[in-house]
Amino acid sequence: MHNMLKRRYMELALSLARKGLGRTSPNPPVGAVIVKDNKIIGQGYHRKAGEPHAEVMAIAEAGISAKGATMYVTMEPCSHIGRTPPCTTAIIEAGIENVIIGCLDPNPKEDGAGRKVLIDAGIKVEVGLMEEECKELIEAYSKFITTGIPFVAIKWAMSLDGRIATETGRSRWISGAQAREFIHQLRNEYDVIAVGIGTILKDDPLLTCRIDGGRNPVRAIFDTRARTPLNSKIVKTSDEVKTVIFHSDRARREDIERLRGKNIETVDISGVEGGIDIAKVIKEVGRMGLTSILVEGGARVIGYIVENALFDKVYITISPILIGGRKAPAPVINAGIKELTEALRIDKVRYLFKGDDIIISGYRQV
C-alpha cells in the first residue's frame, strides 16, 4: 500500500485518539482504524480508563469483516490483563492479518510484549509509522509510566514587551478570545491545573474548562498559609470540581479545617524556610494517580519551576500590545542567571497563530 495512504489512515487514528485526551488517565489515549480493500470498516478510541480500548472498539465496529484486514493503531496493543482483557487476544481472535503500530508502549512491564504476541500468532507487524506524532500524543503517559512523576507544562500570556500585567496588576485580557479558547482546550487535556495563592487573591479565577463537551481538571493551589478565601470562586465550586490545596506547616490549623469543611482536600508539603516544596507537590500529584499538570502562574511559582527545571513543556501566548511600566511584572520571577550559557533552552519549538496572538510551545532541553 502506498505510504501516503498509510499515513492517511494513521492520521485518522491519531485524530480519534485525541478525543480521549484528558479522559483516559492514567491510561494513554489511543486510536485504531481497521482497513480492508482500501475501505475503512472499523474505528475506535479509548474513551476512559476501565472502558474498552481502541482496538476492541474498532473490531466491534468491523465485525466479521475484520478477518484478513489491516489495523492501524497509534500505540502498541496491550498484552497483559488489567481492568480490561488484552487487546492482542481480541486482534488475534478477529483474524486481523496486519497491524501497523505508530509507537511501542513505553511501559517497562510491556517491553514490546504486545508486538511479540502478535508476531508469534502469525500476524505481520509494522512499527514506526508517524512515530513522533504518536509519541507526542502519549507524552504525559510516557513520563508517568516510566518515572511515576507527572508531565508538567507551564503557560503564560504576555505583551510584546514581556509583561503579564500592568503596574496596577490588570491582566484581563492580554490575550484574545481565540488564544484563551486554546488554553481552555489545554485544561480539557491535562489532569491538573495549578496556580499559586497570589493568583487566587489577585484574580479570583474559576480554573475550569469552558469549552463545549470539556471536562474540568483537578484544581491545585500552592497556598503556604492556607489563605484561600472562603468566598473565592474555587471554594464556592469545590463541590463541583475536585480542589486540592497544598500548604506548609506555617498554615494555622483553623484555616486548614475551614477549607476542609468546604470539601477541599488539604495536603501539607512543607519545604525549606516554611515554604512549599513544589518538587514534592509534583511527586504527590503522581501518587494521586494524576499524570499531567498545567501550571498557569503566578510569576514566582513559574520562576521556581523554571529555576529548578521542574517543567517539561511550555506554552507562551504573545499578544501584539505594549504595556510598559517599570514595575509591570514579568512572567518568570526568580534569582535568574549570570551567563547566557546557563539559560534553559527550549527545543522542538512550534508557532501557532490564534487571531492576532502567537502561541509558542516547546520542550525543555534535557
C-alpha angles and dihedrals in degrees: 000000000000112000093232089058091049089052091051091057093046090048088056090050089051093050089051092049092053089063087069097052109127093011106070099055128169083024120067123254109254134179130195135192127188118208131189126175089354091302127114108238101167141015138171147153137210105263104181140353109274094025125101116294124244095261093054092047091052093047091050090054093046094048117179090345088076090081109107093006133126123245123208112199128174095220134026111277114252120252099189131085112249130140086325132033120269115284090216090065092053091049093050094046091049090058096237110171103196132033121190111195126197097204139348122257107265091208105121089216090060098045095170093314094131093055091046093051091053094047091048088054090058096257118141108237128195122186131193108042105149087348097166093052091047092048091050090053091060098036094122093048091046094055094042097047093049100040108016087234122116123245107255126209126180125202141181141163120227144168125254088266093054102258125139095192143000123269087266092054098255112151106151108135118001093145127052129249095265093052091048090051088055090054090051087054088055090051087053090056103042124077095219136027115200136191138163126253090254090066091049093050095043104039105017091215125192093216096206135129111258105187127108110275092005126144128220120244122221108275116229123189125194098215113160096189099028091247097151105137118243089226093054119116094245092055093045090054098039091111089059102040125035109248128188125190117201111204139166133237087271090076116104116243092233091054091051092049094050090055092047087052087062093057093261120141114227126200127187108224103165121185134177120318093012095297132121119272101223092191088060090047090056091051091047090053087054091052086055087062094249114138106194139036129195110200112201101180163197112239096251093049090048089045093055092047092049094045091053095040092237096145133084103191139021134206116193122183114202117195123198095244134106118221106171124177129134093243099039105123126250121221097246120047118179142110091293129204134283100212130039088228087070094058119117108245125217119221134197091027118195132188122213121185116214112176107304092339131090120215113203118196133178147137131266109256111245 
